[in-house]
Amino acid sequence: MRHLLASITAAMVLTFASVAGAEDAEPLTGDNLILDYKAGPVAREMSINYVLGILDTLILIQHICPPEETMTMGEAAETVIHTIEADRQLREAEIPATAIAAARRTYPCDG
């Protein structure tokens, strides 16, 4: 739940920053998420929190199964961000869809 609240806050900040920046703002993409992740400690934390909220939701509805016993949720979020970074199609897709696709690819549930 903590991650979900952090994600909502991060999403609101990203949305308001996008709206305040330009009247014809382009949709947020995986590239935007990667740029924020690399921009500095505060933006990095916001990117991680955004992905954490998505991961929490996908775990809750049992759409992904990260190895929680061998990695932290922060590590899982960073792995999803690196998955987006490594795939041109994911980088170009809008978020949150790109983060959901990367999470499902990275942490599929067996069975």
TIVO-2410 file (N, C-alpha, C; in nm, 3 decimals):
# residues 111
REC num residu      c1      c2      c3 atome chaine
REC   1      M   0.082  -0.119   0.000     N      A
REC   1      M   0.000   0.000   0.000    CA      A
REC   1      M   0.087   0.126   0.000     C      A
REC   2      R   0.199   0.120   0.072     N      A
REC   2      R   0.289   0.235   0.078    CA      A
REC   2      R   0.339   0.269  -0.062     C      A
REC   3      H   0.372   0.165  -0.140     N      A
REC   3      H   0.422   0.186  -0.275    CA      A
REC   3      H   0.313   0.243  -0.365     C      A
REC   4      L   0.189   0.200  -0.344     N      A
REC   4      L   0.079   0.250  -0.425    CA      A
REC   4      L   0.060   0.399  -0.403     C      A
REC   5      L   0.066   0.444  -0.278     N      A
REC   5      L   0.052   0.587  -0.248    CA      A
REC   5      L   0.168   0.666  -0.307     C      A
REC   6      A   0.288   0.611  -0.297     N      A
REC   6      A   0.405   0.678  -0.356    CA      A
REC   6      A   0.390   0.687  -0.507     C      A
REC   7      S   0.337   0.582  -0.568     N      A
REC   7      S   0.317   0.582  -0.712    CA      A
REC   7      S   0.214   0.686  -0.754     C      A
REC   8      I   0.107   0.695  -0.680     N      A
REC   8      I   0.004   0.794  -0.712    CA      A
REC   8      I   0.062   0.935  -0.704     C      A
REC   9      T   0.140   0.960  -0.599     N      A
REC   9      T   0.204   1.091  -0.585    CA      A
REC   9      T   0.299   1.117  -0.701     C      A
REC  10      A   0.382   1.019  -0.734     N      A
REC  10      A   0.477   1.035  -0.845    CA      A
REC  10      A   0.403   1.059  -0.976     C      A
REC  11      A   0.296   0.985  -1.000     N      A
REC  11      A   0.218   1.001  -1.124    CA      A
REC  11      A   0.157   1.141  -1.131     C      A
REC  12      M   0.107   1.190  -1.018     N      A
REC  12      M   0.048   1.324  -1.016    CA      A
REC  12      M   0.154   1.430  -1.046     C      A
REC  13      V   0.272   1.416  -0.985     N      A
REC  13      V   0.380   1.513  -1.009    CA      A
REC  13      V   0.422   1.509  -1.156     C      A
REC  14      L   0.440   1.388  -1.212     N      A
REC  14      L   0.478   1.376  -1.353    CA      A
REC  14      L   0.372   1.437  -1.443     C      A
REC  15      T   0.246   1.414  -1.412     N      A
REC  15      T   0.137   1.466  -1.492    CA      A
REC  15      T   0.131   1.618  -1.484     C      A
REC  16      F   0.138   1.673  -1.362     N      A
REC  16      F   0.132   1.819  -1.347    CA      A
REC  16      F   0.253   1.886  -1.410     C      A
REC  17      A   0.371   1.824  -1.400     N      A
REC  17      A   0.491   1.880  -1.462    CA      A
REC  17      A   0.474   1.882  -1.613     C      A
REC  18      S   0.417   1.777  -1.667     N      A
REC  18      S   0.394   1.768  -1.810    CA      A
REC  18      S   0.294   1.874  -1.856     C      A
REC  19      V   0.186   1.890  -1.782     N      A
REC  19      V   0.081   1.987  -1.816    CA      A
REC  19      V   0.133   2.129  -1.801     C      A
REC  20      A   0.210   2.154  -1.696     N      A
REC  20      A   0.262   2.289  -1.673    CA      A
REC  20      A   0.368   2.325  -1.775     C      A
REC  21      G   0.438   2.225  -1.829     N      A
REC  21      G   0.548   2.251  -1.921    CA      A
REC  21      G   0.505   2.295  -2.059     C      A
REC  22      A   0.391   2.248  -2.105     N      A
REC  22      A   0.349   2.282  -2.240    CA      A
REC  22      A   0.201   2.255  -2.257     C      A
REC  23      E   0.138   2.342  -2.334     N      A
REC  23      E  -0.004   2.322  -2.360    CA      A
REC  23      E  -0.028   2.198  -2.445     C      A
REC  24      D   0.061   2.173  -2.539     N      A
REC  24      D   0.049   2.057  -2.627    CA      A
REC  24      D   0.146   1.947  -2.583     C      A
REC  25      A   0.141   1.916  -2.456     N      A
REC  25      A   0.235   1.818  -2.400    CA      A
REC  25      A   0.217   1.682  -2.468     C      A
REC  26      E   0.329   1.620  -2.497     N      A
REC  26      E   0.326   1.486  -2.555    CA      A
REC  26      E   0.299   1.386  -2.443     C      A
REC  27      P   0.246   1.270  -2.478     N      A
REC  27      P   0.220   1.169  -2.374    CA      A
REC  27      P   0.351   1.123  -2.311     C      A
REC  28      L   0.343   1.085  -2.185     N      A
REC  28      L   0.459   1.032  -2.115    CA      A
REC  28      L   0.490   0.893  -2.168     C      A
REC  29      T   0.617   0.868  -2.196     N      A
REC  29      T   0.659   0.740  -2.253    CA      A
REC  29      T   0.764   0.674  -2.164     C      A
REC  30      G   0.803   0.554  -2.204     N      A
REC  30      G   0.911   0.486  -2.135    CA      A
REC  30      G   1.039   0.568  -2.138     C      A
REC  31      D   1.062   0.639  -2.249     N      A
REC  31      D   1.179   0.727  -2.257    CA      A
REC  31      D   1.177   0.833  -2.148     C      A
REC  32      N   1.058   0.891  -2.123     N      A
REC  32      N   1.046   0.990  -2.015    CA      A
REC  32      N   1.081   0.930  -1.881     C      A
REC  33      L   1.034   0.808  -1.858     N      A
REC  33      L   1.061   0.739  -1.733    CA      A
REC  33      L   1.212   0.716  -1.717     C      A
REC  34      I   1.278   0.675  -1.825     N      A
REC  34      I   1.423   0.651  -1.822    CA      A
REC  34      I   1.497   0.782  -1.798     C      A
REC  35      L   1.457   0.889  -1.865     N      A
REC  35      L   1.522   1.018  -1.845    CA      A
REC  35      L   1.510   1.064  -1.700     C      A
REC  36      D   1.392   1.050  -1.642     N      A
REC  36      D   1.374   1.086  -1.501    CA      A
REC  36      D   1.458   0.998  -1.411     C      A
REC  37      Y   1.462   0.870  -1.441     N      A
REC  37      Y   1.540   0.775  -1.361    CA      A
REC  37      Y   1.687   0.815  -1.356     C      A
REC  38      K   1.737   0.873  -1.465     N      A
REC  38      K   1.878   0.911  -1.474    CA      A
REC  38      K   1.904   1.058  -1.438     C      A
REC  39      A   1.798   1.135  -1.410     N      A
REC  39      A   1.812   1.280  -1.392    CA      A
REC  39      A   1.873   1.322  -1.259     C      A
REC  40      G   1.857   1.245  -1.158     N      A
REC  40      G   1.907   1.282  -1.026    CA      A
REC  40      G   1.834   1.205  -0.919     C      A
REC  41      P   1.876   1.219  -0.794     N      A
REC  41      P   1.820   1.134  -0.688    CA      A
REC  41      P   1.670   1.150  -0.665     C      A
REC  42      V   1.619   1.272  -0.672     N      A
REC  42      V   1.475   1.291  -0.648    CA      A
REC  42      V   1.393   1.234  -0.763     C      A
REC  43      A   1.431   1.267  -0.885     N      A
REC  43      A   1.360   1.215  -1.001    CA      A
REC  43      A   1.373   1.064  -1.010     C      A
REC  44      R   1.490   1.011  -0.973     N      A
REC  44      R   1.511   0.866  -0.973    CA      A
REC  44      R   1.415   0.798  -0.876     C      A
REC  45      E   1.403   0.855  -0.757     N      A
REC  45      E   1.312   0.799  -0.656    CA      A
REC  45      E   1.167   0.805  -0.703     C      A
REC  46      M   1.130   0.915  -0.770     N      A
REC  46      M   0.993   0.925  -0.823    CA      A
REC  46      M   0.967   0.818  -0.928     C      A
REC  47      S   1.065   0.794  -1.015     N      A
REC  47      S   1.050   0.691  -1.118    CA      A
REC  47      S   1.034   0.553  -1.055     C      A
REC  48      I   1.117   0.524  -0.957     N      A
REC  48      I   1.109   0.395  -0.888    CA      A
REC  48      I   0.973   0.381  -0.818     C      A
REC  49      N   0.928   0.487  -0.750     N      A
REC  49      N   0.799   0.482  -0.681    CA      A
REC  49      N   0.683   0.463  -0.778     C      A
REC  50      Y   0.693   0.525  -0.893     N      A
REC  50      Y   0.589   0.509  -0.995    CA      A
REC  50      Y   0.578   0.362  -1.035     C      A
REC  51      V   0.692   0.302  -1.064     N      A
REC  51      V   0.693   0.160  -1.104    CA      A
REC  51      V   0.652   0.072  -0.986     C      A
REC  52      L   0.692   0.106  -0.864     N      A
REC  52      L   0.653   0.027  -0.747    CA      A
REC  52      L   0.501   0.020  -0.733     C      A
REC  53      G   0.434   0.130  -0.756     N      A
REC  53      G   0.288   0.129  -0.749    CA      A
REC  53      G   0.227   0.036  -0.852     C      A
REC  54      I   0.283   0.036  -0.970     N      A
REC  54      I   0.235  -0.054  -1.075    CA      A
REC  54      I   0.261  -0.199  -1.035     C      A
REC  55      L   0.382  -0.226  -0.983     N      A
REC  55      L   0.415  -0.363  -0.940    CA      A
REC  55      L   0.322  -0.409  -0.829     C      A
REC  56      D   0.297  -0.323  -0.730     N      A
REC  56      D   0.207  -0.360  -0.620    CA      A
REC  56      D   0.069  -0.398  -0.672     C      A
REC  57      T   0.019  -0.320  -0.766     N      A
REC  57      T  -0.113  -0.349  -0.823    CA      A
REC  57      T  -0.112  -0.481  -0.899     C      A
REC  58      L  -0.010  -0.504  -0.981     N      A
REC  58      L  -0.003  -0.627  -1.059    CA      A
REC  58      L   0.016  -0.750  -0.969     C      A
REC  59      I   0.089  -0.735  -0.860     N      A
REC  59      I   0.104  -0.846  -0.763    CA      A
REC  59      I  -0.030  -0.874  -0.697     C      A
REC  60      L  -0.099  -0.767  -0.657     N      A
REC  60      L  -0.227  -0.782  -0.589    CA      A
REC  60      L  -0.328  -0.858  -0.674     C      A
REC  61      I  -0.329  -0.830  -0.804     N      A
REC  61      I  -0.425  -0.900  -0.892    CA      A
REC  61      I  -0.362  -1.023  -0.956     C      A
REC  62      Q  -0.244  -1.061  -0.909     N      A
REC  62      Q  -0.172  -1.182  -0.948    CA      A
REC  62      Q  -0.142  -1.189  -1.098     C      A
REC  63      H  -0.098  -1.076  -1.154     N      A
REC  63      H  -0.057  -1.073  -1.294    CA      A
REC  63      H   0.093  -1.084  -1.311     C      A
REC  64      I   0.168  -1.064  -1.201     N      A
REC  64      I   0.313  -1.084  -1.203    CA      A
REC  64      I   0.354  -1.154  -1.074     C      A
REC  65      C   0.470  -1.218  -1.078     N      A
REC  65      C   0.520  -1.293  -0.962    CA      A
REC  65      C   0.670  -1.270  -0.945     C      A
REC  66      P   0.709  -1.152  -0.895     N      A
REC  66      P   0.853  -1.131  -0.873    CA      A
REC  66      P   0.903  -1.217  -0.759     C      A
REC  67      P   1.031  -1.252  -0.760     N      A
REC  67      P   1.087  -1.336  -0.655    CA      A
REC  67      P   1.110  -1.255  -0.527     C      A
REC  68      E   1.004  -1.229  -0.452     N      A
REC  68      E   1.010  -1.143  -0.335    CA      A
REC  68      E   1.106  -1.194  -0.228     C      A
REC  69      E   1.132  -1.325  -0.227     N      A
REC  69      E   1.221  -1.379  -0.126    CA      A
REC  69      E   1.368  -1.355  -0.159     C      A
REC  70      T   1.400  -1.320  -0.283     N      A
REC  70      T   1.541  -1.301  -0.320    CA      A
REC  70      T   1.574  -1.158  -0.364     C      A
REC  71      M   1.475  -1.071  -0.372     N      A
REC  71      M   1.502  -0.932  -0.409    CA      A
REC  71      M   1.402  -0.840  -0.343     C      A
REC  72      T   1.442  -0.714  -0.324     N      A
REC  72      T   1.351  -0.616  -0.267    CA      A
REC  72      T   1.258  -0.564  -0.377     C      A
REC  73      M   1.151  -0.500  -0.337     N      A
REC  73      M   1.062  -0.442  -0.436    CA      A
REC  73      M   1.131  -0.328  -0.512     C      A
REC  74      G   1.220  -0.256  -0.445     N      A
REC  74      G   1.296  -0.153  -0.514    CA      A
REC  74      G   1.383  -0.211  -0.624     C      A
REC  75      E   1.446  -0.324  -0.596     N      A
REC  75      E   1.526  -0.392  -0.699    CA      A
REC  75      E   1.437  -0.440  -0.813     C      A
REC  76      A   1.318  -0.488  -0.779     N      A
REC  76      A   1.225  -0.533  -0.883    CA      A
REC  76      A   1.184  -0.416  -0.972     C      A
REC  77      A   1.158  -0.300  -0.911     N      A
REC  77      A   1.121  -0.181  -0.989    CA      A
REC  77      A   1.235  -0.138  -1.080     C      A
REC  78      E   1.357  -0.139  -1.028     N      A
REC  78      E   1.472  -0.101  -1.111    CA      A
REC  78      E   1.493  -0.200  -1.225     C      A
REC  79      T   1.467  -0.327  -1.202     N      A
REC  79      T   1.478  -0.427  -1.307    CA      A
REC  79      T   1.377  -0.398  -1.419     C      A
REC  80      V   1.256  -0.360  -1.381     N      A
REC  80      V   1.154  -0.324  -1.481    CA      A
REC  80      V   1.199  -0.201  -1.559     C      A
REC  81      I   1.255  -0.103  -1.491     N      A
REC  81      I   1.304   0.017  -1.560    CA      A
REC  81      I   1.415  -0.019  -1.658     C      A
REC  82      H   1.505  -0.108  -1.619     N      A
REC  82      H   1.612  -0.152  -1.710    CA      A
REC  82      H   1.556  -0.232  -1.828     C      A
REC  83      T   1.448  -0.307  -1.805     N      A
REC  83      T   1.383  -0.380  -1.914    CA      A
REC  83      T   1.326  -0.281  -2.015     C      A
REC  84      I   1.265  -0.174  -1.967     N      A
REC  84      I   1.212  -0.071  -2.056    CA      A
REC  84      I   1.327  -0.007  -2.135     C      A
REC  85      E   1.435   0.024  -2.066     N      A
REC  85      E   1.549   0.089  -2.130    CA      A
REC  85      E   1.609   0.004  -2.241     C      A
REC  86      A   1.606  -0.127  -2.225     N      A
REC  86      A   1.668  -0.218  -2.322    CA      A
REC  86      A   1.582  -0.246  -2.445     C      A
REC  87      D   1.457  -0.201  -2.445     N      A
REC  87      D   1.364  -0.235  -2.554    CA      A
REC  87      D   1.308  -0.107  -2.616     C      A
REC  88      R   1.343  -0.083  -2.742     N      A
REC  88      R   1.300   0.039  -2.811    CA      A
REC  88      R   1.148   0.056  -2.811     C      A
REC  89      Q   1.076  -0.053  -2.834     N      A
REC  89      Q   0.929  -0.044  -2.836    CA      A
REC  89      Q   0.873  -0.004  -2.700     C      A
REC  90      L   0.931  -0.057  -2.593     N      A
REC  90      L   0.885  -0.018  -2.460    CA      A
REC  90      L   0.921   0.127  -2.429     C      A
REC  91      R   1.035   0.172  -2.476     N      A
REC  91      R   1.075   0.312  -2.452    CA      A
REC  91      R   0.981   0.408  -2.523     C      A
REC  92      E   0.929   0.368  -2.638     N      A
REC  92      E   0.843   0.457  -2.717    CA      A
REC  92      E   0.697   0.450  -2.675     C      A
REC  93      A   0.658   0.346  -2.603     N      A
REC  93      A   0.518   0.329  -2.562    CA      A
REC  93      A   0.485   0.421  -2.445     C      A
REC  94      E   0.357   0.453  -2.432     N      A
REC  94      E   0.311   0.538  -2.322    CA      A
REC  94      E   0.315   0.462  -2.190     C      A
REC  95      I   0.340   0.539  -2.084     N      A
REC  95      I   0.331   0.480  -1.951    CA      A
REC  95      I   0.191   0.513  -1.899     C      A
REC  96      P   0.131   0.427  -1.821     N      A
REC  96      P   0.184   0.310  -1.752    CA      A
REC  96      P   0.186   0.181  -1.833     C      A
REC  97      A   0.131   0.182  -1.955     N      A
REC  97      A   0.125   0.058  -2.033    CA      A
REC  97      A   0.262  -0.005  -2.053     C      A
REC  98      T   0.364   0.078  -2.076     N      A
REC  98      T   0.497   0.023  -2.098    CA      A
REC  98      T   0.554  -0.043  -1.972     C      A
REC  99      A   0.526   0.017  -1.856     N      A
REC  99      A   0.573  -0.043  -1.729    CA      A
REC  99      A   0.500  -0.173  -1.700     C      A
REC 100      I   0.372  -0.178  -1.733     N      A
REC 100      I   0.296  -0.302  -1.713    CA      A
REC 100      I   0.350  -0.412  -1.805     C      A
REC 101      A   0.373  -0.379  -1.932     N      A
REC 101      A   0.426  -0.478  -2.027    CA      A
REC 101      A   0.564  -0.528  -1.983     C      A
REC 102      A   0.650  -0.436  -1.939     N      A
REC 102      A   0.784  -0.475  -1.893    CA      A
REC 102      A   0.776  -0.562  -1.768     C      A
REC 103      A   0.688  -0.529  -1.676     N      A
REC 103      A   0.674  -0.608  -1.553    CA      A
REC 103      A   0.622  -0.748  -1.584     C      A
REC 104      R   0.525  -0.757  -1.673     N      A
REC 104      R   0.470  -0.889  -1.709    CA      A
REC 104      R   0.573  -0.973  -1.783     C      A
REC 105      R   0.657  -0.910  -1.863     N      A
REC 105      R   0.763  -0.982  -1.934    CA      A
REC 105      R   0.871  -1.027  -1.836     C      A
REC 106      T   0.905  -0.943  -1.740     N      A
REC 106      T   1.014  -0.970  -1.647    CA      A
REC 106      T   0.975  -1.069  -1.538     C      A
REC 107      Y   0.851  -1.061  -1.490     N      A
REC 107      Y   0.807  -1.144  -1.375    CA      A
REC 107      Y   0.678  -1.220  -1.405     C      A
REC 108      P   0.681  -1.307  -1.507     N      A
REC 108      P   0.559  -1.385  -1.535    CA      A
REC 108      P   0.530  -1.484  -1.422     C      A
REC 109      C   0.405  -1.516  -1.406     N      A
REC 109      C   0.365  -1.617  -1.309    CA      A
REC 109      C   0.364  -1.753  -1.378     C      A
REC 110      D   0.422  -1.852  -1.315     N      A
REC 110      D   0.420  -1.988  -1.370    CA      A
REC 110      D   0.287  -2.053  -1.338     C      A
REC 111      G   0.233  -2.121  -1.437     N      A
REC 111      G   0.111  -2.197  -1.412    CA      A
REC 111      G  -0.009  -2.132  -1.456     C      A
***
